[in-house]
Amino acid sequence: MFKRKYVAVIAILAAFGVAALPGPAQADSGRVNINTASAVQLQLLPRIGPAVAKRILKYRKDNGSFKTTDDLMLVRGIGESTYKQLAPYVSTKGETTLKSKVHARRKTTNAD
């Protein structure tokens, strides 16, 4: 009985395309070249808003191209935690291919 209900639920979800929906943190959804991206393109990255995007552009203008993606942590407002969320979506070479905003996963807390 339980098995039959489980199969039915999976079939319904598949029929509506729910199983095929991409997750919020798929690394293959595109990348942003931090050496050529505009402020708008930088804001597609998780946890990057207009203020941090401006600081990335200013850092790039003042210091030249980023040598590695780790250099993003030299920009005020991007620490290790933020960088870990950005890392799958940034590069220093190639075209910017990310087309939509990537939303950061929120940490869940256990309130006991």
LUMNU-205121 format. One record per atom (N, C-alpha, C, O): residue number from 0; residue in three letters; atom name; x, y, z. Coordinates in steps of 0.1 Angstrom, whole numbers, always signed. Example, Ala and Ser with C-alpha at 12.3 -4.5 7.8 and 13.67 -1.06 7.14 Angstrom:
2
num->0 residuo->ala atomo->N u->+132 v->-57 w->+78;
num->0 residuo->ala atomo->CA u->+123 v->-45 w->+78;
num->0 residuo->ala atomo->C u->+132 v->-33 w->+78;
num->0 residuo->ala atomo->O u->+142 v->-33 w->+85;
num->1 residuo->ser atomo->N u->+128 v->-22 w->+71;
num->1 residuo->ser atomo->CA u->+137 v->-11 w->+71;
num->1 residuo->ser atomo->C u->+129 v->+0 w->+79;
num->1 residuo->ser atomo->O u->+134 v->+11 w->+80;
***
This chain:
112
num->0 residuo->met atomo->N u->+8 v->-12 w->+0;
num->0 residuo->met atomo->CA u->+0 v->+0 w->+0;
num->0 residuo->met atomo->C u->+9 v->+13 w->+0;
num->0 residuo->met atomo->O u->+7 v->+21 w->-8;
num->1 residuo->phe atomo->N u->+18 v->+13 w->+10;
num->1 residuo->phe atomo->CA u->+27 v->+25 w->+10;
num->1 residuo->phe atomo->C u->+35 v->+27 w->-2;
num->1 residuo->phe atomo->O u->+37 v->+38 w->-7;
num->2 residuo->lys atomo->N u->+40 v->+16 w->-8;
num->2 residuo->lys atomo->CA u->+48 v->+16 w->-20;
num->2 residuo->lys atomo->C u->+40 v->+22 w->-32;
num->2 residuo->lys atomo->O u->+45 v->+30 w->-39;
num->3 residuo->arg atomo->N u->+27 v->+18 w->-33;
num->3 residuo->arg atomo->CA u->+19 v->+22 w->-43;
num->3 residuo->arg atomo->C u->+17 v->+38 w->-42;
num->3 residuo->arg atomo->O u->+17 v->+44 w->-52;
num->4 residuo->lys atomo->N u->+15 v->+43 w->-30;
num->4 residuo->lys atomo->CA u->+13 v->+57 w->-28;
num->4 residuo->lys atomo->C u->+26 v->+65 w->-31;
num->4 residuo->lys atomo->O u->+25 v->+75 w->-37;
num->5 residuo->tyr atomo->N u->+37 v->+59 w->-28;
num->5 residuo->tyr atomo->CA u->+50 v->+65 w->-31;
num->5 residuo->tyr atomo->C u->+52 v->+67 w->-46;
num->5 residuo->tyr atomo->O u->+56 v->+77 w->-50;
num->6 residuo->val atomo->N u->+49 v->+56 w->-53;
num->6 residuo->val atomo->CA u->+50 v->+56 w->-67;
num->6 residuo->val atomo->C u->+41 v->+66 w->-73;
num->6 residuo->val atomo->O u->+44 v->+73 w->-83;
num->7 residuo->ala atomo->N u->+29 v->+67 w->-68;
num->7 residuo->ala atomo->CA u->+19 v->+77 w->-73;
num->7 residuo->ala atomo->C u->+24 v->+91 w->-71;
num->7 residuo->ala atomo->O u->+22 v->+99 w->-80;
num->8 residuo->val atomo->N u->+29 v->+94 w->-60;
num->8 residuo->val atomo->CA u->+34 v->+108 w->-57;
num->8 residuo->val atomo->C u->+46 v->+111 w->-66;
num->8 residuo->val atomo->O u->+46 v->+122 w->-72;
num->9 residuo->ile atomo->N u->+55 v->+102 w->-68;
num->9 residuo->ile atomo->CA u->+66 v->+104 w->-78;
num->9 residuo->ile atomo->C u->+61 v->+107 w->-92;
num->9 residuo->ile atomo->O u->+66 v->+116 w->-99;
num->10 residuo->ala atomo->N u->+51 v->+99 w->-96;
num->10 residuo->ala atomo->CA u->+45 v->+101 w->-109;
num->10 residuo->ala atomo->C u->+39 v->+114 w->-111;
num->10 residuo->ala atomo->O u->+40 v->+121 w->-121;
num->11 residuo->ile atomo->N u->+32 v->+119 w->-100;
num->11 residuo->ile atomo->CA u->+25 v->+132 w->-101;
num->11 residuo->ile atomo->C u->+36 v->+143 w->-102;
num->11 residuo->ile atomo->O u->+34 v->+152 w->-110;
num->12 residuo->leu atomo->N u->+46 v->+142 w->-93;
num->12 residuo->leu atomo->CA u->+56 v->+152 w->-93;
num->12 residuo->leu atomo->C u->+63 v->+153 w->-107;
num->12 residuo->leu atomo->O u->+66 v->+164 w->-112;
num->13 residuo->ala atomo->N u->+66 v->+141 w->-112;
num->13 residuo->ala atomo->CA u->+73 v->+141 w->-126;
num->13 residuo->ala atomo->C u->+64 v->+147 w->-136;
num->13 residuo->ala atomo->O u->+68 v->+153 w->-145;
num->14 residuo->ala atomo->N u->+51 v->+144 w->-135;
num->14 residuo->ala atomo->CA u->+41 v->+149 w->-145;
num->14 residuo->ala atomo->C u->+41 v->+165 w->-145;
num->14 residuo->ala atomo->O u->+39 v->+171 w->-156;
num->15 residuo->phe atomo->N u->+43 v->+170 w->-133;
num->15 residuo->phe atomo->CA u->+43 v->+185 w->-132;
num->15 residuo->phe atomo->C u->+57 v->+191 w->-134;
num->15 residuo->phe atomo->O u->+59 v->+203 w->-134;
num->16 residuo->gly atomo->N u->+67 v->+182 w->-137;
num->16 residuo->gly atomo->CA u->+80 v->+187 w->-139;
num->16 residuo->gly atomo->C u->+88 v->+191 w->-127;
num->16 residuo->gly atomo->O u->+98 v->+197 w->-128;
num->17 residuo->val atomo->N u->+83 v->+188 w->-115;
num->17 residuo->val atomo->CA u->+89 v->+192 w->-103;
num->17 residuo->val atomo->C u->+103 v->+186 w->-101;
num->17 residuo->val atomo->O u->+112 v->+192 w->-97;
num->18 residuo->ala atomo->N u->+103 v->+173 w->-105;
num->18 residuo->ala atomo->CA u->+116 v->+166 w->-103;
num->18 residuo->ala atomo->C u->+127 v->+172 w->-112;
num->18 residuo->ala atomo->O u->+139 v->+170 w->-109;
num->19 residuo->ala atomo->N u->+123 v->+179 w->-123;
num->19 residuo->ala atomo->CA u->+133 v->+184 w->-132;
num->19 residuo->ala atomo->C u->+137 v->+198 w->-129;
num->19 residuo->ala atomo->O u->+146 v->+204 w->-136;
num->20 residuo->leu atomo->N u->+131 v->+204 w->-119;
num->20 residuo->leu atomo->CA u->+135 v->+218 w->-116;
num->20 residuo->leu atomo->C u->+149 v->+219 w->-110;
num->20 residuo->leu atomo->O u->+153 v->+211 w->-102;
num->21 residuo->pro atomo->N u->+157 v->+229 w->-115;
num->21 residuo->pro atomo->CA u->+170 v->+230 w->-110;
num->21 residuo->pro atomo->C u->+171 v->+235 w->-96;
num->21 residuo->pro atomo->O u->+162 v->+243 w->-92;
num->22 residuo->gly atomo->N u->+180 v->+230 w->-88;
num->22 residuo->gly atomo->CA u->+182 v->+235 w->-75;
num->22 residuo->gly atomo->C u->+188 v->+249 w->-75;
num->22 residuo->gly atomo->O u->+194 v->+253 w->-85;
num->23 residuo->pro atomo->N u->+188 v->+256 w->-63;
num->23 residuo->pro atomo->CA u->+193 v->+269 w->-63;
num->23 residuo->pro atomo->C u->+208 v->+270 w->-63;
num->23 residuo->pro atomo->O u->+214 v->+281 w->-66;
num->24 residuo->ala atomo->N u->+215 v->+259 w->-61;
num->24 residuo->ala atomo->CA u->+230 v->+260 w->-61;
num->24 residuo->ala atomo->C u->+237 v->+251 w->-71;
num->24 residuo->ala atomo->O u->+246 v->+244 w->-67;
num->25 residuo->gln atomo->N u->+231 v->+250 w->-83;
num->25 residuo->gln atomo->CA u->+238 v->+241 w->-93;
num->25 residuo->gln atomo->C u->+249 v->+249 w->-99;
num->25 residuo->gln atomo->O u->+247 v->+260 w->-105;
num->26 residuo->ala atomo->N u->+261 v->+244 w->-98;
num->26 residuo->ala atomo->CA u->+273 v->+250 w->-103;
num->26 residuo->ala atomo->C u->+273 v->+251 w->-118;
num->26 residuo->ala atomo->O u->+280 v->+260 w->-124;
num->27 residuo->asp atomo->N u->+266 v->+242 w->-125;
num->27 residuo->asp atomo->CA u->+267 v->+242 w->-140;
num->27 residuo->asp atomo->C u->+257 v->+252 w->-146;
num->27 residuo->asp atomo->O u->+255 v->+252 w->-158;
num->28 residuo->ser atomo->N u->+251 v->+261 w->-138;
num->28 residuo->ser atomo->CA u->+241 v->+270 w->-144;
num->28 residuo->ser atomo->C u->+248 v->+283 w->-149;
num->28 residuo->ser atomo->O u->+241 v->+291 w->-155;
num->29 residuo->gly atomo->N u->+261 v->+284 w->-148;
num->29 residuo->gly atomo->CA u->+268 v->+295 w->-154;
num->29 residuo->gly atomo->C u->+279 v->+301 w->-145;
num->29 residuo->gly atomo->O u->+280 v->+297 w->-133;
num->30 residuo->arg atomo->N u->+287 v->+309 w->-151;
num->30 residuo->arg atomo->CA u->+298 v->+316 w->-143;
num->30 residuo->arg atomo->C u->+298 v->+330 w->-146;
num->30 residuo->arg atomo->O u->+293 v->+335 w->-156;
num->31 residuo->val atomo->N u->+305 v->+338 w->-137;
num->31 residuo->val atomo->CA u->+307 v->+352 w->-139;
num->31 residuo->val atomo->C u->+322 v->+354 w->-139;
num->31 residuo->val atomo->O u->+329 v->+350 w->-130;
num->32 residuo->asn atomo->N u->+327 v->+360 w->-150;
num->32 residuo->asn atomo->CA u->+341 v->+364 w->-150;
num->32 residuo->asn atomo->C u->+343 v->+376 w->-142;
num->32 residuo->asn atomo->O u->+339 v->+387 w->-147;
num->33 residuo->ile atomo->N u->+350 v->+375 w->-131;
num->33 residuo->ile atomo->CA u->+351 v->+387 w->-122;
num->33 residuo->ile atomo->C u->+360 v->+397 w->-127;
num->33 residuo->ile atomo->O u->+361 v->+408 w->-122;
num->34 residuo->asn atomo->N u->+368 v->+394 w->-138;
num->34 residuo->asn atomo->CA u->+377 v->+404 w->-144;
num->34 residuo->asn atomo->C u->+370 v->+413 w->-155;
num->34 residuo->asn atomo->O u->+375 v->+423 w->-159;
num->35 residuo->thr atomo->N u->+358 v->+408 w->-160;
num->35 residuo->thr atomo->CA u->+352 v->+416 w->-171;
num->35 residuo->thr atomo->C u->+337 v->+419 w->-168;
num->35 residuo->thr atomo->O u->+331 v->+427 w->-175;
num->36 residuo->ala atomo->N u->+332 v->+413 w->-157;
num->36 residuo->ala atomo->CA u->+317 v->+415 w->-155;
num->36 residuo->ala atomo->C u->+314 v->+429 w->-151;
num->36 residuo->ala atomo->O u->+321 v->+436 w->-144;
num->37 residuo->ser atomo->N u->+302 v->+433 w->-155;
num->37 residuo->ser atomo->CA u->+296 v->+446 w->-151;
num->37 residuo->ser atomo->C u->+290 v->+444 w->-137;
num->37 residuo->ser atomo->O u->+289 v->+433 w->-131;
num->38 residuo->ala atomo->N u->+286 v->+456 w->-131;
num->38 residuo->ala atomo->CA u->+280 v->+455 w->-118;
num->38 residuo->ala atomo->C u->+267 v->+447 w->-118;
num->38 residuo->ala atomo->O u->+264 v->+440 w->-109;
num->39 residuo->val atomo->N u->+259 v->+448 w->-129;
num->39 residuo->val atomo->CA u->+247 v->+440 w->-130;
num->39 residuo->val atomo->C u->+250 v->+425 w->-130;
num->39 residuo->val atomo->O u->+243 v->+418 w->-124;
num->40 residuo->gln atomo->N u->+260 v->+421 w->-138;
num->40 residuo->gln atomo->CA u->+264 v->+407 w->-139;
num->40 residuo->gln atomo->C u->+269 v->+402 w->-125;
num->40 residuo->gln atomo->O u->+266 v->+391 w->-121;
num->41 residuo->leu atomo->N u->+277 v->+410 w->-118;
num->41 residuo->leu atomo->CA u->+282 v->+406 w->-105;
num->41 residuo->leu atomo->C u->+271 v->+404 w->-95;
num->41 residuo->leu atomo->O u->+272 v->+395 w->-86;
num->42 residuo->gln atomo->N u->+260 v->+412 w->-96;
num->42 residuo->gln atomo->CA u->+249 v->+410 w->-87;
num->42 residuo->gln atomo->C u->+241 v->+398 w->-89;
num->42 residuo->gln atomo->O u->+232 v->+394 w->-81;
num->43 residuo->leu atomo->N u->+244 v->+390 w->-100;
num->43 residuo->leu atomo->CA u->+237 v->+377 w->-102;
num->43 residuo->leu atomo->C u->+243 v->+367 w->-92;
num->43 residuo->leu atomo->O u->+237 v->+356 w->-90;
num->44 residuo->leu atomo->N u->+254 v->+370 w->-86;
num->44 residuo->leu atomo->CA u->+261 v->+361 w->-77;
num->44 residuo->leu atomo->C u->+254 v->+360 w->-64;
num->44 residuo->leu atomo->O u->+248 v->+371 w->-60;
num->45 residuo->pro atomo->N u->+254 v->+349 w->-57;
num->45 residuo->pro atomo->CA u->+248 v->+349 w->-43;
num->45 residuo->pro atomo->C u->+255 v->+358 w->-34;
num->45 residuo->pro atomo->O u->+267 v->+360 w->-34;
num->46 residuo->arg atomo->N u->+247 v->+365 w->-26;
num->46 residuo->arg atomo->CA u->+251 v->+375 w->-15;
num->46 residuo->arg atomo->C u->+258 v->+387 w->-21;
num->46 residuo->arg atomo->O u->+265 v->+394 w->-13;
num->47 residuo->ile atomo->N u->+257 v->+390 w->-34;
num->47 residuo->ile atomo->CA u->+263 v->+402 w->-39;
num->47 residuo->ile atomo->C u->+252 v->+411 w->-43;
num->47 residuo->ile atomo->O u->+244 v->+408 w->-52;
num->48 residuo->gly atomo->N u->+252 v->+423 w->-37;
num->48 residuo->gly atomo->CA u->+242 v->+433 w->-40;
num->48 residuo->gly atomo->C u->+249 v->+445 w->-47;
num->48 residuo->gly atomo->O u->+261 v->+444 w->-50;
num->49 residuo->pro atomo->N u->+242 v->+456 w->-49;
num->49 residuo->pro atomo->CA u->+248 v->+467 w->-55;
num->49 residuo->pro atomo->C u->+261 v->+473 w->-49;
num->49 residuo->pro atomo->O u->+271 v->+477 w->-55;
num->50 residuo->ala atomo->N u->+261 v->+474 w->-35;
num->50 residuo->ala atomo->CA u->+273 v->+479 w->-28;
num->50 residuo->ala atomo->C u->+285 v->+471 w->-30;
num->50 residuo->ala atomo->O u->+296 v->+476 w->-32;
num->51 residuo->val atomo->N u->+284 v->+458 w->-28;
num->51 residuo->val atomo->CA u->+295 v->+449 w->-29;
num->51 residuo->val atomo->C u->+300 v->+448 w->-44;
num->51 residuo->val atomo->O u->+312 v->+448 w->-47;
num->52 residuo->ala atomo->N u->+290 v->+448 w->-53;
num->52 residuo->ala atomo->CA u->+294 v->+448 w->-68;
num->52 residuo->ala atomo->C u->+303 v->+461 w->-71;
num->52 residuo->ala atomo->O u->+312 v->+460 w->-78;
num->53 residuo->lys atomo->N u->+299 v->+472 w->-65;
num->53 residuo->lys atomo->CA u->+306 v->+485 w->-67;
num->53 residuo->lys atomo->C u->+320 v->+483 w->-62;
num->53 residuo->lys atomo->O u->+330 v->+488 w->-68;
num->54 residuo->arg atomo->N u->+322 v->+477 w->-50;
num->54 residuo->arg atomo->CA u->+335 v->+475 w->-44;
num->54 residuo->arg atomo->C u->+343 v->+466 w->-52;
num->54 residuo->arg atomo->O u->+356 v->+468 w->-53;
num->55 residuo->ile atomo->N u->+337 v->+456 w->-58;
num->55 residuo->ile atomo->CA u->+345 v->+447 w->-67;
num->55 residuo->ile atomo->C u->+350 v->+454 w->-79;
num->55 residuo->ile atomo->O u->+362 v->+453 w->-82;
num->56 residuo->leu atomo->N u->+342 v->+463 w->-85;
num->56 residuo->leu atomo->CA u->+346 v->+471 w->-96;
num->56 residuo->leu atomo->C u->+357 v->+481 w->-92;
num->56 residuo->leu atomo->O u->+367 v->+482 w->-100;
num->57 residuo->lys atomo->N u->+356 v->+487 w->-81;
num->57 residuo->lys atomo->CA u->+366 v->+496 w->-76;
num->57 residuo->lys atomo->C u->+379 v->+489 w->-73;
num->57 residuo->lys atomo->O u->+390 v->+494 w->-77;
num->58 residuo->tyr atomo->N u->+378 v->+477 w->-67;
num->58 residuo->tyr atomo->CA u->+391 v->+470 w->-64;
num->58 residuo->tyr atomo->C u->+397 v->+466 w->-78;
num->58 residuo->tyr atomo->O u->+410 v->+468 w->-79;
num->59 residuo->arg atomo->N u->+390 v->+462 w->-87;
num->59 residuo->arg atomo->CA u->+395 v->+458 w->-101;
num->59 residuo->arg atomo->C u->+401 v->+470 w->-107;
num->59 residuo->arg atomo->O u->+412 v->+469 w->-114;
num->60 residuo->lys atomo->N u->+395 v->+482 w->-106;
num->60 residuo->lys atomo->CA u->+400 v->+494 w->-112;
num->60 residuo->lys atomo->C u->+413 v->+499 w->-106;
num->60 residuo->lys atomo->O u->+423 v->+502 w->-112;
num->61 residuo->asp atomo->N u->+414 v->+498 w->-92;
num->61 residuo->asp atomo->CA u->+425 v->+502 w->-85;
num->61 residuo->asp atomo->C u->+437 v->+492 w->-85;
num->61 residuo->asp atomo->O u->+449 v->+497 w->-84;
num->62 residuo->asn atomo->N u->+434 v->+479 w->-86;
num->62 residuo->asn atomo->CA u->+445 v->+469 w->-85;
num->62 residuo->asn atomo->C u->+447 v->+461 w->-97;
num->62 residuo->asn atomo->O u->+456 v->+452 w->-98;
num->63 residuo->gly atomo->N u->+439 v->+463 w->-108;
num->63 residuo->gly atomo->CA u->+440 v->+455 w->-120;
num->63 residuo->gly atomo->C u->+432 v->+442 w->-118;
num->63 residuo->gly atomo->O u->+425 v->+440 w->-109;
num->64 residuo->ser atomo->N u->+434 v->+433 w->-128;
num->64 residuo->ser atomo->CA u->+426 v->+420 w->-128;
num->64 residuo->ser atomo->C u->+429 v->+412 w->-116;
num->64 residuo->ser atomo->O u->+440 v->+412 w->-110;
num->65 residuo->phe atomo->N u->+419 v->+404 w->-112;
num->65 residuo->phe atomo->CA u->+420 v->+394 w->-102;
num->65 residuo->phe atomo->C u->+429 v->+383 w->-107;
num->65 residuo->phe atomo->O u->+427 v->+378 w->-119;
num->66 residuo->lys atomo->N u->+439 v->+379 w->-100;
num->66 residuo->lys atomo->CA u->+448 v->+368 w->-104;
num->66 residuo->lys atomo->C u->+441 v->+354 w->-102;
num->66 residuo->lys atomo->O u->+441 v->+346 w->-111;
num->67 residuo->thr atomo->N u->+434 v->+353 w->-91;
num->67 residuo->thr atomo->CA u->+426 v->+341 w->-88;
num->67 residuo->thr atomo->C u->+413 v->+345 w->-82;
num->67 residuo->thr atomo->O u->+411 v->+356 w->-78;
num->68 residuo->thr atomo->N u->+404 v->+336 w->-82;
num->68 residuo->thr atomo->CA u->+391 v->+339 w->-77;
num->68 residuo->thr atomo->C u->+391 v->+341 w->-62;
num->68 residuo->thr atomo->O u->+383 v->+349 w->-56;
num->69 residuo->asp atomo->N u->+401 v->+335 w->-55;
num->69 residuo->asp atomo->CA u->+403 v->+337 w->-41;
num->69 residuo->asp atomo->C u->+406 v->+352 w->-37;
num->69 residuo->asp atomo->O u->+403 v->+356 w->-26;
num->70 residuo->asp atomo->N u->+411 v->+359 w->-47;
num->70 residuo->asp atomo->CA u->+414 v->+374 w->-45;
num->70 residuo->asp atomo->C u->+401 v->+382 w->-42;
num->70 residuo->asp atomo->O u->+402 v->+393 w->-37;
num->71 residuo->leu atomo->N u->+389 v->+376 w->-45;
num->71 residuo->leu atomo->CA u->+377 v->+383 w->-41;
num->71 residuo->leu atomo->C u->+376 v->+386 w->-26;
num->71 residuo->leu atomo->O u->+370 v->+395 w->-22;
num->72 residuo->met atomo->N u->+383 v->+377 w->-18;
num->72 residuo->met atomo->CA u->+383 v->+379 w->-4;
num->72 residuo->met atomo->C u->+391 v->+392 w->+1;
num->72 residuo->met atomo->O u->+390 v->+396 w->+12;
num->73 residuo->leu atomo->N u->+398 v->+398 w->-9;
num->73 residuo->leu atomo->CA u->+404 v->+411 w->-6;
num->73 residuo->leu atomo->C u->+395 v->+422 w->-7;
num->73 residuo->leu atomo->O u->+398 v->+433 w->-3;
num->74 residuo->val atomo->N u->+383 v->+420 w->-12;
num->74 residuo->val atomo->CA u->+373 v->+430 w->-13;
num->74 residuo->val atomo->C u->+365 v->+431 w->+0;
num->74 residuo->val atomo->O u->+360 v->+420 w->+5;
num->75 residuo->arg atomo->N u->+363 v->+443 w->+5;
num->75 residuo->arg atomo->CA u->+356 v->+444 w->+18;
num->75 residuo->arg atomo->C u->+342 v->+439 w->+16;
num->75 residuo->arg atomo->O u->+335 v->+443 w->+6;
num->76 residuo->gly atomo->N u->+337 v->+431 w->+25;
num->76 residuo->gly atomo->CA u->+324 v->+426 w->+24;
num->76 residuo->gly atomo->C u->+323 v->+411 w->+19;
num->76 residuo->gly atomo->O u->+313 v->+405 w->+19;
num->77 residuo->ile atomo->N u->+335 v->+406 w->+15;
num->77 residuo->ile atomo->CA u->+335 v->+392 w->+10;
num->77 residuo->ile atomo->C u->+345 v->+385 w->+19;
num->77 residuo->ile atomo->O u->+357 v->+386 w->+17;
num->78 residuo->gly atomo->N u->+340 v->+377 w->+28;
num->78 residuo->gly atomo->CA u->+348 v->+369 w->+37;
num->78 residuo->gly atomo->C u->+348 v->+355 w->+32;
num->78 residuo->gly atomo->O u->+343 v->+352 w->+21;
num->79 residuo->glu atomo->N u->+354 v->+346 w->+40;
num->79 residuo->glu atomo->CA u->+355 v->+332 w->+36;
num->79 residuo->glu atomo->C u->+342 v->+326 w->+34;
num->79 residuo->glu atomo->O u->+340 v->+318 w->+25;
num->80 residuo->ser atomo->N u->+332 v->+329 w->+43;
num->80 residuo->ser atomo->CA u->+319 v->+323 w->+42;
num->80 residuo->ser atomo->C u->+312 v->+327 w->+29;
num->80 residuo->ser atomo->O u->+306 v->+318 w->+22;
num->81 residuo->thr atomo->N u->+312 v->+340 w->+26;
num->81 residuo->thr atomo->CA u->+306 v->+344 w->+14;
num->81 residuo->thr atomo->C u->+314 v->+339 w->+2;
num->81 residuo->thr atomo->O u->+307 v->+334 w->-8;
num->82 residuo->tyr atomo->N u->+327 v->+338 w->+2;
num->82 residuo->tyr atomo->CA u->+334 v->+333 w->-9;
num->82 residuo->tyr atomo->C u->+331 v->+318 w->-12;
num->82 residuo->tyr atomo->O u->+330 v->+314 w->-24;
num->83 residuo->lys atomo->N u->+329 v->+311 w->-2;
num->83 residuo->lys atomo->CA u->+325 v->+296 w->-4;
num->83 residuo->lys atomo->C u->+312 v->+295 w->-12;
num->83 residuo->lys atomo->O u->+311 v->+286 w->-20;
num->84 residuo->gln atomo->N u->+303 v->+305 w->-10;
num->84 residuo->gln atomo->CA u->+291 v->+304 w->-18;
num->84 residuo->gln atomo->C u->+292 v->+309 w->-32;
num->84 residuo->gln atomo->O u->+285 v->+305 w->-41;
num->85 residuo->leu atomo->N u->+302 v->+318 w->-34;
num->85 residuo->leu atomo->CA u->+305 v->+324 w->-47;
num->85 residuo->leu atomo->C u->+313 v->+315 w->-56;
num->85 residuo->leu atomo->O u->+312 v->+314 w->-68;
num->86 residuo->ala atomo->N u->+322 v->+307 w->-49;
num->86 residuo->ala atomo->CA u->+333 v->+300 w->-57;
num->86 residuo->ala atomo->C u->+327 v->+292 w->-69;
num->86 residuo->ala atomo->O u->+334 v->+292 w->-79;
num->87 residuo->pro atomo->N u->+316 v->+284 w->-67;
num->87 residuo->pro atomo->CA u->+312 v->+276 w->-79;
num->87 residuo->pro atomo->C u->+308 v->+285 w->-91;
num->87 residuo->pro atomo->O u->+306 v->+280 w->-102;
num->88 residuo->tyr atomo->N u->+306 v->+298 w->-89;
num->88 residuo->tyr atomo->CA u->+300 v->+306 w->-99;
num->88 residuo->tyr atomo->C u->+310 v->+317 w->-105;
num->88 residuo->tyr atomo->O u->+306 v->+325 w->-114;
num->89 residuo->val atomo->N u->+322 v->+317 w->-100;
num->89 residuo->val atomo->CA u->+331 v->+327 w->-105;
num->89 residuo->val atomo->C u->+343 v->+321 w->-112;
num->89 residuo->val atomo->O u->+347 v->+310 w->-109;
num->90 residuo->ser atomo->N u->+349 v->+329 w->-121;
num->90 residuo->ser atomo->CA u->+361 v->+326 w->-128;
num->90 residuo->ser atomo->C u->+369 v->+338 w->-131;
num->90 residuo->ser atomo->O u->+364 v->+349 w->-130;
num->91 residuo->thr atomo->N u->+381 v->+337 w->-135;
num->91 residuo->thr atomo->CA u->+389 v->+348 w->-139;
num->91 residuo->thr atomo->C u->+392 v->+348 w->-154;
num->91 residuo->thr atomo->O u->+398 v->+357 w->-160;
num->92 residuo->lys atomo->N u->+386 v->+339 w->-161;
num->92 residuo->lys atomo->CA u->+388 v->+338 w->-176;
num->92 residuo->lys atomo->C u->+375 v->+334 w->-182;
num->92 residuo->lys atomo->O u->+365 v->+329 w->-176;
num->93 residuo->gly atomo->N u->+374 v->+336 w->-195;
num->93 residuo->gly atomo->CA u->+362 v->+332 w->-203;
num->93 residuo->gly atomo->C u->+351 v->+342 w->-202;
num->93 residuo->gly atomo->O u->+352 v->+353 w->-196;
num->94 residuo->glu atomo->N u->+340 v->+339 w->-208;
num->94 residuo->glu atomo->CA u->+328 v->+347 w->-208;
num->94 residuo->glu atomo->C u->+320 v->+346 w->-196;
num->94 residuo->glu atomo->O u->+320 v->+335 w->-189;
num->95 residuo->thr atomo->N u->+312 v->+356 w->-193;
num->95 residuo->thr atomo->CA u->+302 v->+355 w->-182;
num->95 residuo->thr atomo->C u->+290 v->+348 w->-188;
num->95 residuo->thr atomo->O u->+284 v->+353 w->-198;
num->96 residuo->thr atomo->N u->+286 v->+337 w->-183;
num->96 residuo->thr atomo->CA u->+275 v->+329 w->-188;
num->96 residuo->thr atomo->C u->+263 v->+328 w->-178;
num->96 residuo->thr atomo->O u->+253 v->+322 w->-182;
num->97 residuo->leu atomo->N u->+265 v->+333 w->-166;
num->97 residuo->leu atomo->CA u->+254 v->+332 w->-156;
num->97 residuo->leu atomo->C u->+243 v->+342 w->-161;
num->97 residuo->leu atomo->O u->+246 v->+353 w->-164;
num->98 residuo->lys atomo->N u->+231 v->+337 w->-162;
num->98 residuo->lys atomo->CA u->+220 v->+345 w->-167;
num->98 residuo->lys atomo->C u->+209 v->+350 w->-157;
num->98 residuo->lys atomo->O u->+202 v->+359 w->-159;
num->99 residuo->ser atomo->N u->+209 v->+343 w->-145;
num->99 residuo->ser atomo->CA u->+199 v->+347 w->-135;
num->99 residuo->ser atomo->C u->+205 v->+346 w->-121;
num->99 residuo->ser atomo->O u->+215 v->+340 w->-119;
num->100 residuo->lys atomo->N u->+199 v->+353 w->-112;
num->100 residuo->lys atomo->CA u->+204 v->+355 w->-99;
num->100 residuo->lys atomo->C u->+204 v->+341 w->-92;
num->100 residuo->lys atomo->O u->+195 v->+333 w->-92;
num->101 residuo->val atomo->N u->+216 v->+339 w->-85;
num->101 residuo->val atomo->CA u->+217 v->+327 w->-77;
num->101 residuo->val atomo->C u->+215 v->+331 w->-63;
num->101 residuo->val atomo->O u->+221 v->+340 w->-58;
num->102 residuo->his atomo->N u->+205 v->+324 w->-56;
num->102 residuo->his atomo->CA u->+202 v->+328 w->-43;
num->102 residuo->his atomo->C u->+210 v->+319 w->-33;
num->102 residuo->his atomo->O u->+210 v->+306 w->-35;
num->103 residuo->ala atomo->N u->+215 v->+325 w->-23;
num->103 residuo->ala atomo->CA u->+223 v->+317 w->-13;
num->103 residuo->ala atomo->C u->+214 v->+309 w->-5;
num->103 residuo->ala atomo->O u->+202 v->+313 w->-2;
num->104 residuo->arg atomo->N u->+218 v->+297 w->-1;
num->104 residuo->arg atomo->CA u->+211 v->+289 w->+8;
num->104 residuo->arg atomo->C u->+212 v->+295 w->+22;
num->104 residuo->arg atomo->O u->+222 v->+298 w->+27;
num->105 residuo->arg atomo->N u->+200 v->+295 w->+29;
num->105 residuo->arg atomo->CA u->+200 v->+300 w->+42;
num->105 residuo->arg atomo->C u->+204 v->+289 w->+52;
num->105 residuo->arg atomo->O u->+200 v->+277 w->+50;
num->106 residuo->lys atomo->N u->+211 v->+293 w->+62;
num->106 residuo->lys atomo->CA u->+214 v->+283 w->+73;
num->106 residuo->lys atomo->C u->+202 v->+281 w->+81;
num->106 residuo->lys atomo->O u->+195 v->+290 w->+84;
num->107 residuo->thr atomo->N u->+199 v->+268 w->+84;
num->107 residuo->thr atomo->CA u->+188 v->+266 w->+93;
num->107 residuo->thr atomo->C u->+193 v->+264 w->+107;
num->107 residuo->thr atomo->O u->+204 v->+259 w->+110;
num->108 residuo->thr atomo->N u->+185 v->+269 w->+116;
num->108 residuo->thr atomo->CA u->+189 v->+268 w->+131;
num->108 residuo->thr atomo->C u->+179 v->+259 w->+138;
num->108 residuo->thr atomo->O u->+167 v->+259 w->+134;
num->109 residuo->asn atomo->N u->+184 v->+252 w->+147;
num->109 residuo->asn atomo->CA u->+175 v->+243 w->+155;
num->109 residuo->asn atomo->C u->+172 v->+250 w->+168;
num->109 residuo->asn atomo->O u->+181 v->+251 w->+177;
num->110 residuo->ala atomo->N u->+160 v->+255 w->+169;
num->110 residuo->ala atomo->CA u->+156 v->+262 w->+182;
num->110 residuo->ala atomo->C u->+151 v->+252 w->+191;
num->110 residuo->ala atomo->O u->+139 v->+248 w->+190;
num->111 residuo->asp atomo->N u->+159 v->+249 w->+201;
num->111 residuo->asp atomo->CA u->+154 v->+239 w->+211;
num->111 residuo->asp atomo->C u->+152 v->+246 w->+224;
num->111 residuo->asp atomo->O u->+148 v->+240 w->+234;
***
